[in-house]
Amino acid sequence: MSPILELRGITKRFPGVLANDHIDLTLEQGEIHALLGENGAGKTTLMNILYGLYSPDEGEIFVRGEKIEVRSPSDSIKAGVGMVHQHFMLVPVFTVTENVMLGDEITRMGGFLNRRAAAERIRAISDQYHLEVNPDAYVRDLPVGVQQRVEIIKLLYREADILILDEPTAVLTPQEVDELFTIMRSLVEHGKSIIFITHKLREVLEFADRITVIRGGKVVGATTPQEADQNQLAAMMVGRAVDLHLEKAPAQPQDVVLQVEDLVVLDDAEQVAVNQVSFEVRAGEILGVAGVQGNGQTELVRALTGLTNPVSGRVTLLGQDITTASPREITELGSAHIPEDRQRDGLVLTATVADNFVLNTYYRPPFARGVWLQEEKVLETAEEIIEKFDVRTPSALIPVGSLSGGNQQKVIVGREFSRPIKFLVASQPTRGLDVGSIEYIHHRLIEKRDDGCAVLLVSTELDEIMELSDRIAVMYRGKMIAIVDAAQTTKEEVGLLMAGVVAQSGG
């Protein structure tokens, strides 16, 4: 029996980059096939070719044993192939039904949209695959994990049998990850076949049936979870042994750098998201903020970096009141920020890679001379950062939005770490990064701590919090319900706090 999908000799060249180099790949009926590789390895490019967003320079695609020509996503959809992109393709102000039927509308007599028929079909799909999505809900009101389910429903609505999921767990909480893989198993049990692109080794070993590893645009190996372990997969991805366990010396905390007192912050819906929060961060330590996404961490970070003003409370940085300061004023005091949403708050996607490296320093020497930007100096600095932080880009002069998500993150990290800083807010700093890049950034965070920088680490990755933090603050429903010594607690204890156990037992 032939595979449900076969790619033969797929090759794709961009200016200065051989993104895919004669790649062969098969997908069997009813399997979950993991495509593993570093940022910029060529995984997403390969899937974009399969989905019709790019045309291959060489190679052939077969679905159910028949060769197909894929010139656009509509060709791919007709062949039963669908794709959920890492950054969702949804219209926030539309309902679930309107998003799902967009481009494939059901109409009544007179050409009017038949939303009721579409909603009934969505409910049937949702029930069949245990997706639990309300067709009448507005997408803007849905958690990220539920938005992802909407994207999956879009594919099933169009009767896709082959589903491509690009970094599907990059923005999910641990609970949402478990729910997603339950859904994926349900899809497979109903005859669907899945390719999921990822860099997370543990997920691959736990959930995949087969694993293909791509490095530098080439397939460098194929294996199964039964035949491999995390160290072997990491070495295949990166081309060298990777230190998966961080060694760090005990912290040497010094003076208080950040002081937060009774902070209250509202969310976009004008509801209290941060409720009477108080804590401090000292030079030479990492304070990790743990919590399930949506418990006030986002609003806390936005208040500390000047992106929103608190309702009440006080924030001081190096002894200066920054409660209502602007982002530039906070930056000028020696603060750096790796934002949770790199595309919204960290980059200007249409600007060049080089220009993004100087977003918070362009107005100062050596980049400014009077009102004139010194473009040669900007480019020189960009090339230094690209090399130091291993940003995979054919040029510093292309739009940063054309880079992979992981390389966009490296641009932000390179920019923030390449100037003198005394306080660092790192919010989801390794989201979307591969194992080699995670190793690199974890070591840089420890270096900053050891150089005397005060670091506030906000992450939904509990393993990351446990490994990097010296103290751990747990947020639950807008409150900081506990601050514990990382060396004196366990992952299970922190997990219970994240579920609000202490807050509930306290009445």
Residue pairs with C-beta under 8 A, 6 or more apart in sequence:
1 29
2 62
2 64
2 65
3 26
3 27
3 28
3 29
3 62
4 27
4 28
4 29
4 63
4 64
4 161
4 162
4 193
5 25
5 26
5 27
5 50
5 61
5 62
5 63
5 81
5 162
5 193
5 195
6 24
6 25
6 26
6 27
6 61
6 62
7 23
7 24
7 25
7 26
7 46
7 50
7 59
7 60
7 61
7 62
8 24
8 59
8 60
8 61
8 62
9 22
9 23
9 24
9 58
9 59
9 60
10 20
10 22
10 23
10 24
10 25
10 46
10 49
10 56
10 58
10 59
10 61
11 18
11 20
11 21
11 22
11 23
11 56
11 57
11 58
11 59
12 18
12 19
12 20
12 42
12 45
12 46
12 49
12 54
12 56
12 57
13 19
13 57
14 394
15 394
16 394
16 395
17 394
18 217
19 42
19 45
19 217
20 42
20 45
20 46
20 49
20 56
20 217
21 42
21 216
21 217
21 218
22 58
22 59
22 218
23 42
23 46
23 59
23 214
23 217
23 218
23 219
24 219
25 33
25 35
25 46
25 212
25 219
27 33
27 162
27 193
27 195
28 193
28 209
28 210
29 191
29 193
30 188
30 189
30 191
30 192
30 193
31 188
31 193
31 194
31 209
31 210
32 184
32 185
32 188
32 194
32 196
32 207
32 208
32 209
32 210
33 193
33 194
33 195
33 196
33 208
33 209
33 210
33 211
33 212
34 195
34 196
34 197
34 198
34 204
34 207
34 208
34 210
34 211
34 212
35 43
35 46
35 47
35 195
35 196
35 197
35 198
35 212
35 214
36 43
36 198
36 199
36 201
36 204
36 211
36 212
36 213
36 214
36 233
36 236
36 237
37 43
37 199
37 213
37 214
37 215
37 237
37 434
38 199
38 215
38 237
38 238
38 406
38 434
38 435
38 436
38 437
39 199
39 392
39 404
39 405
39 406
39 407
39 410
39 432
39 433
39 434
39 437
40 392
40 403
40 404
40 406
40 407
41 214
41 215
41 216
41 217
41 237
41 434
42 214
42 216
42 217
42 218
43 166
43 197
43 214
44 86
44 166
44 197
44 404
45 54
46 214
47 83
47 164
47 166
47 195
47 197
48 54
49 55
49 56
49 59
49 61
49 70
50 61
50 70
50 76
50 81
50 83
50 164
51 70
51 73
51 76
51 81
51 82
51 83
51 164
52 70
52 71
52 72
52 73
52 74
52 75
52 76
53 73
55 70
55 71
60 67
61 67
61 68
61 70
62 68
63 79
63 80
63 81
63 162
68 75
68 79
69 75
70 76
70 79
73 83
76 82
76 83
77 158
77 160
80 159
80 160
80 161
80 162
81 160
81 161
81 162
81 164
82 154
82 155
82 156
82 158
82 160
82 162
82 163
82 164
83 155
83 163
83 164
83 165
83 166
84 148
84 151
84 152
84 155
84 163
84 164
84 165
84 166
84 168
85 151
85 166
86 166
86 167
86 170
86 405
86 432
87 343
87 405
88 147
88 148
88 150
88 151
89 151
90 99
90 139
90 147
90 150
90 151
91 98
91 99
91 102
91 139
92 138
92 139
92 140
93 138
93 139
93 140
94 102
94 138
94 139
95 135
95 136
95 137
95 138
95 139
96 122
96 133
96 134
96 135
96 136
96 137
96 138
96 139
96 142
96 150
96 153
97 115
97 118
97 119
97 122
97 135
97 136
98 115
99 139
99 150
99 154
100 118
100 122
100 135
100 150
100 153
100 154
100 157
101 113
101 115
101 118
101 157
104 157
104 158
105 113
105 118
106 113
106 114
106 117
106 118
106 121
107 113
107 114
108 114
118 135
119 135
119 136
121 157
122 133
122 135
122 153
122 157
123 135
125 131
125 153
125 156
125 157
126 132
126 133
126 135
126 149
126 153
128 190
129 152
129 156
129 183
129 186
129 187
129 190
130 182
130 183
130 186
131 149
131 152
131 153
131 183
132 146
132 149
133 146
133 149
133 150
133 153
139 147
139 150
142 150
143 176
143 293
143 294
144 171
144 172
144 176
144 293
145 172
145 173
145 176
145 179
145 180
148 168
148 171
148 172
148 176
148 180
149 183
152 163
152 183
152 187
155 163
160 192
161 191
161 192
161 193
162 192
162 193
162 194
162 195
163 187
163 192
163 193
163 194
163 195
164 194
164 195
164 196
164 197
165 184
165 194
165 195
165 196
165 197
166 196
166 197
167 197
167 198
167 199
167 405
167 432
168 180
168 196
168 197
168 198
169 176
169 177
169 180
169 198
169 200
169 203
170 405
170 431
170 432
171 431
172 180
173 292
173 293
173 460
174 460
174 462
175 292
177 203
181 203
181 206
181 207
184 194
184 196
184 207
185 207
187 194
188 194
196 208
198 204
199 237
199 406
199 432
199 433
199 434
199 435
201 230
201 233
201 234
201 435
202 230
204 211
204 225
204 233
205 225
205 228
205 229
205 230
205 233
206 225
208 224
208 225
209 224
209 225
210 222
210 223
210 224
211 222
211 223
211 224
211 225
211 228
211 233
212 219
212 221
212 222
213 219
213 220
213 221
213 222
213 223
213 233
213 236
213 237
214 220
215 236
215 237
215 238
215 239
220 236
220 239
221 236
223 232
223 233
230 244
231 241
231 242
231 244
234 241
234 242
234 244
234 435
234 436
235 241
235 242
237 434
237 435
237 436
238 434
238 435
238 436
242 435
242 436
242 439
243 439
244 435
244 439
245 467
246 439
246 442
246 443
246 446
246 467
246 468
248 446
248 468
249 450
250 470
250 487
251 284
251 285
251 286
251 449
251 470
252 284
253 282
253 283
253 284
253 285
253 470
254 282
254 283
254 284
254 452
255 282
255 283
256 280
256 281
256 282
256 283
257 281
257 282
257 283
257 317
257 318
257 422
257 423
257 454
258 280
258 281
258 304
258 315
258 316
258 317
258 423
258 454
258 456
259 280
259 314
259 315
259 316
260 277
260 278
260 279
260 280
260 304
260 313
260 314
260 315
261 278
261 313
261 314
261 315
262 276
262 277
262 278
262 312
262 313
262 314
263 274
263 276
263 277
263 278
263 300
263 303
263 310
263 312
263 313
263 314
263 315
264 272
264 274
264 275
264 276
264 277
264 310
264 311
264 312
264 313
265 272
265 273
265 274
265 296
265 299
265 300
265 302
265 303
265 308
265 310
265 311
266 272
266 273
266 299
266 311
267 273
267 299
272 311
272 478
273 296
273 298
273 299
273 300
273 478
274 296
274 299
274 300
274 303
274 310
274 478
275 296
275 477
275 478
275 479
276 313
276 479
277 296
277 300
277 313
277 475
277 478
277 479
277 480
278 480
279 287
279 473
279 480
279 483
281 287
281 423
281 454
281 455
281 456
282 454
283 422
283 452
283 453
283 454
284 449
284 450
284 452
284 453
284 454
285 449
285 454
285 455
285 470
285 471
286 445
286 446
286 449
286 455
286 456
286 457
286 468
286 469
286 470
286 471
287 454
287 455
287 456
287 457
287 469
287 470
287 471
287 472
287 473
287 483
288 457
288 458
288 459
288 464
288 465
288 466
288 468
288 469
288 471
288 472
288 473
288 486
289 297
289 300
289 456
289 457
289 458
289 459
289 465
289 472
289 473
289 474
289 475
290 459
290 462
290 465
290 472
290 473
290 474
290 475
290 494
290 497
290 498
291 297
291 460
291 474
291 475
291 476
291 498
292 460
292 498
292 499
293 460
295 475
295 476
295 477
295 478
296 475
296 477
296 478
296 479
297 340
297 427
297 458
297 475
298 340
298 427
299 308
300 458
300 475
301 307
301 337
301 339
301 340
301 425
301 427
301 458
302 308
303 309
303 310
303 315
304 315
304 330
304 425
304 456
305 327
305 330
305 335
305 337
305 339
305 425
306 322
306 325
306 326
306 327
306 328
306 329
306 330
307 327
307 345
309 323
309 324
310 323
310 324
313 323
314 321
314 323
315 321
315 322
315 323
316 322
317 330
317 333
317 335
317 423
318 333
318 334
318 422
318 423
320 333
322 329
322 330
322 333
327 337
328 360
331 337
331 360
333 422
333 423
334 420
334 421
334 422
334 423
335 421
335 422
335 423
335 424
335 425
336 416
336 417
336 419
336 421
336 423
336 424
336 425
337 416
337 424
337 425
337 427
338 346
338 409
338 412
338 413
338 416
338 424
338 425
338 426
338 427
338 428
338 429
339 345
339 346
339 412
339 427
340 427
340 428
340 431
340 458
342 405
342 408
342 409
342 412
342 431
342 432
343 349
343 401
343 408
346 408
346 412
347 356
347 359
347 400
347 401
347 408
347 411
347 412
348 355
348 356
348 359
348 400
349 399
349 400
349 401
350 399
350 401
351 399
351 400
352 396
352 397
352 398
352 399
352 400
353 382
353 386
353 391
353 393
353 395
353 396
353 397
353 398
353 399
353 400
353 403
353 411
354 378
354 379
354 381
354 382
354 396
354 397
355 362
355 378
356 400
356 411
356 415
357 378
357 381
357 382
357 385
357 396
357 411
357 414
357 415
357 418
358 367
358 378
358 381
358 382
358 415
359 415
360 415
361 367
361 419
362 368
362 373
362 378
366 374
366 377
367 373
367 374
367 377
367 378
367 381
368 374
379 396
379 397
381 418
382 396
383 396
384 418
385 391
385 414
385 415
385 418
386 393
386 396
386 414
388 414
388 418
389 410
389 411
389 413
389 414
389 417
389 440
390 410
390 437
390 440
391 403
391 407
391 410
391 411
391 414
392 403
392 404
392 407
393 403
393 407
400 408
400 411
401 408
403 411
405 432
406 432
406 433
406 434
406 437
409 429
409 430
409 431
409 432
409 433
409 437
410 433
410 437
413 429
413 441
413 444
416 424
417 444
417 448
421 448
421 453
422 452
422 453
422 454
423 453
423 454
423 455
423 456
424 445
424 448
424 453
424 454
424 455
424 456
425 456
425 458
426 445
426 455
426 456
426 457
426 458
426 459
427 458
427 459
428 458
428 459
428 460
428 461
429 441
429 445
429 457
429 459
430 437
430 438
430 441
430 442
430 459
430 461
430 464
433 441
442 464
442 467
442 468
445 455
445 457
445 468
446 468
448 455
449 455
449 470
457 464
457 465
457 468
457 469
459 465
462 491
462 494
462 495
462 498
463 491
465 472
465 494
466 472
466 486
466 491
466 494
469 486
470 485
470 486
470 487
471 483
471 484
471 485
471 486
472 483
472 484
472 485
472 486
472 489
472 494
473 480
473 482
473 483
474 480
474 481
474 482
474 483
474 484
474 494
474 497
474 498
475 481
476 497
476 498
476 499
476 500
476 503
477 500
477 503
479 503
481 497
481 500
481 502
481 503
482 497
482 502
484 493
484 494
484 497
496 502
